[in-house]
Amino acid sequence: MSKATEADPYVADTKDLIRVHGARVNNLKDVSVEIPKRRLTVFTGVSGSGKSSLVFDTVAAESQRMINETYSAFVQGFMPTLARPDVDVLEGLTTAIIVDQQRLGADPRSTVGTATDANAMLRILFSRLGKPHIGSPKAFSFNVPSISGAGAVTIERSGKTVKEKRSFSITGGMCLRCEGRGSVSDIDLGQLFDDSKSLAEGALTIPGYTPGGWNYRLYASSGFFDPEKPIRKFTKKELGDFLHHEPVRMKIEGINMTYEGLILRVQRSMLSKDREAMQPHIRAFVDRAVTFTVCPECEGTRLSGPARSSRIGKANIADACAMQVSDLAEWVRGLDEPSVAPLLTALRQILDSIVEIGLGYLSLDRPSGTLSGGEAQRVKMIRHLGSSLTDVTYVFDEPTTGLHPHDITRMNDLLLRLRDKGNTVLVVEHKPQTIAIADHVVDLGPGAGAAGGSVCFEGTVAGLRAGDTSTGRHLEDRAAVKETVRKPTGALEIRGATSHNLRDVDVDIPLGVLVVVTGVAGSGKSSLVHGSLGAGAGAGAGAGAGSAGAGVVSVDQGAIGGSRRSNPATYTGLLDPIRKAFAKANGVKPALFSSNSEGACPNCNGNGVIYTDLAMMAGVATTCEVCEGKRFEASVLEYRLGGRDISEVLAMSVTEAEEFFGSGEARTPAAHAIVARLADVGLGYLTLGQPLPTLSGGERQRLKLATHLAEKGGVYVLDEPTAGLHLADVEQLLGLLDRLVDSGKSVIVVEHHQAVMAHADWIIDLGPGAGHDGGRIVFEGTPADLVAARSTLTGEHLAAYVGG
């Protein structure tokens, strides 16, 4: 072929589109779009309209699958297998790098430093420059214990078997008292057993240790003590065997079992597990029984004495990890050591990236489980900022989540920089500030769930504004500041709050009104609300959901645990009254109406599909031929309630179910109350049986909110409830918050969305900056006063928003 000319370009130059044709993943209805390469494309639409299905589950998933297929079958055997998305044509894909909002692991050993590789570099730095020299980088790792050993090893040499003596030792940096966790747990024995009773009288009060069960018989029949004797009368030896005995194999009631002390057994079976993954009653028990205190030996640094004794200048590695990253970056700049120059350059790059992305207020020893979804996403962005890769597709999931309007400008600059290097940037986003910088917009809808899944608009931002779509109409929405505000009925007093970066904060949070706590990312909002109200575990933004404190109900953005068998009906407890209603109407037992129990289709075990594992190729899921995907045994489907069988009820949307359980033959007040709450939070389009893993982030938080609406708590704490919400849905959320307050509840919202701020009765603004530049209250008062004063960053942005 001849060289390219103006009239005859290279064929390669014409391939500047990613073409999607006939996408049917989740609720997508034969969607076809053309996405320009090396441009910034923003995907908008109401929550549940199919944005993530198109961007993540179709384009990004197929790109990752194709890359995995370039590896050998041997390597693919170790990688997650991905099925091809349900789409007719996908052309022009480039390598996709996904930066999502999945929380970083809640493993207690995971910190910001370990998640960003900064810790690994610091360990090498201290092992080379630290005085005194104590060993390799492992000697500074809180994940490596010091161990040593010696013994004989057998080696085959020249056809003979030779025994040789070998010894080894590894110097690690783990504090042995807390095993590198930084905190030690004390167990309240009063929560494990009632010492006034004997084992025979049911002294054990641990969940799962009921008389007659194996856990119980292990102790009652062990022979170490008399089961008829009250525990408080045990001798010192009997109490030691009961609580602290080392694991030992023995025959108990004719069966070989491992006996171990009660405290060891509870620690191993319950306390070593992730708190968030526990069943609610086990989590409640652990919260009661265990108190966590800072490890007295390492003072919470997780490191052994020798690791803390080695210093560069005046700082040891624990001091370096405790510094705010912006300060640590300055400290590293001050090190001039030619022998480790490449290492210092790489470390400076990572730390500068953390500062640039707006997380300079974090410290490297901050547990990664306490980061909010937005912070976790930005931590994942760090490794891509300095990358010299081009022609890559970067896929972002609402990168502005958790960002103050002031910080969104910086995030926009980062997205544009990635594009300007020659990359394709795909962003799922709701914020008008970020939609405004798009080169190309794809708007999905028109509704959510079954009412969505179509492309309503494709084109420029100007075209979107002029178009007649829900997003276009709401793009210029401006909420007015409330003219009249509600009067508080009391106040929650917080005195001397010092958690994280708070500077001895005193504040009265008014009750009986809608309070918005705001401020730039890292100013101390979550520390104030979660840390001081005792809502959940820990003071980070990722504090666990659940009620705590005096009637405080905290609803956060943490992921909902659950397999494909879990759905809104199981999560909200709706399935119990439904099963009882079916059982009563048909005179049979409730267990028949569970696809996880007796009523399950025997062929697919209640899954509705049969999975065939094909080793390194993607497994195939085929609809079960026996139950046709309905999950239940045929005989169960003959029982009806109000003319519907159980599979038809689970296929209903929340709106249909509200009507179904509200009147007539199927009237079930308990079920109706739950579906009414789901409809209240704007989830009317969800089907009762939709698997939980397919819900979007915004849907998950609203599902949690619906389950907590029934609780008796007087104070609701919501952590950024607008995350994942379309502009049109924000109005509905404000209506819900108003209804909560009008019903006598106090609502405290940690939020950046200007529409929510304008709607508040009272605003508490933290700042003025992030990290050690924040932690103070810079404004308390009504939204109108904040706009009039314009004394803070929030005030300036809110004034610009309402046109004040």
Sequence and secondary structure as in RCSB ss.txt:
>XXXX:A:sequence
MSKATEADPYVADTKDLIRVHGARVNNLKDVSVEIPKRRLTVFTGVSGSGKSSLVFDTVAAESQRMINETYSAFV
QGFMPTLARPDVDVLEGLTTAIIVDQQRLGADPRSTVGTATDANAMLRILFSRLGKPHIGSPKAFSFNVPSISGA
GAVTIERSGKTVKEKRSFSITGGMCLRCEGRGSVSDIDLGQLFDDSKSLAEGALTIPGYTPGGWNYRLYASSGFF
DPEKPIRKFTKKELGDFLHHEPVRMKIEGINMTYEGLILRVQRSMLSKDREAMQPHIRAFVDRAVTFTVCPECEG
TRLSGPARSSRIGKANIADACAMQVSDLAEWVRGLDEPSVAPLLTALRQILDSIVEIGLGYLSLDRPSGTLSGGE
AQRVKMIRHLGSSLTDVTYVFDEPTTGLHPHDITRMNDLLLRLRDKGNTVLVVEHKPQTIAIADHVVDLGPGAGA
AGGSVCFEGTVAGLRAGDTSTGRHLEDRAAVKETVRKPTGALEIRGATSHNLRDVDVDIPLGVLVVVTGVAGSGK
SSLVHGSLGAGAGAGAGAGAGSAGAGVVSVDQGAIGGSRRSNPATYTGLLDPIRKAFAKANGVKPALFSSNSEGA
CPNCNGNGVIYTDLAMMAGVATTCEVCEGKRFEASVLEYRLGGRDISEVLAMSVTEAEEFFGSGEARTPAAHAIV
ARLADVGLGYLTLGQPLPTLSGGERQRLKLATHLAEKGGVYVLDEPTAGLHLADVEQLLGLLDRLVDSGKSVIVV
EHHQAVMAHADWIIDLGPGAGHDGGRIVFEGTPADLVAARSTLTGEHLAAYVGG
>XXXX:A:secstr
     SSS  GGGG  EEEEEEE STT  SEEEEEETTSEEEEE STTSSHHHHIIIIIIHHHHHHHHTTS HHH
HTTS      SEEEEES   EEEE        TT BHHHHHTHHHHHHHHHHHH BS   SGGGG TT   EEEE
EEEEEEETTEEEEEEEEEEE   B TTTTTSSEEEEE GGGTB TTSBGGGT B STT  TTSHHHHHHHTSSSS
 TTSBGGG  HHHHHHHHH   EEEEETTEEEEE  HHHHHIIIIITS GGGS HHHHHHHHHHEEEEE TTTTT
S B HHHHH EETTEEHHHHHHSBHHHHHHHHHT   GGGHHHHHHHHHHHHHHIIIIITT BTTSBGGGS HHH
HHHHHHHHHHT    S EEEEE TTTT  HHHHHHHHHHHHHHHHTT EEEEE   HHHHTT SEEEEEESSSGG
G  EEEEEE HHHHHHS SHHHHHTT      SS    SEEEEEEEE STT  SEEEEEEESSEEEEEESTTSSH
HIIIIIHHT SSSSSTT   EEETTTEEEE        TT  HHHHTTTHHHHHHHHHHHHTS GGGG TTTTTB
 TTTTTSSEEEEEETTEEEEEEE TTTTT  B TTGGG  BTTB HHHHHTSBHHHHHHHHHSGGG  HHHHHHH
HHHHHTT TTSBTT  GGGS HHHHHHHHHHHHTTS  SEEEEE TTTT  HHHHHHHHHHHHHHHHTT EEEEE
   HHHHHH SEEEEEESSSGGG  EEEEEE HHHHHHH  SHHHHHHHHHHT 
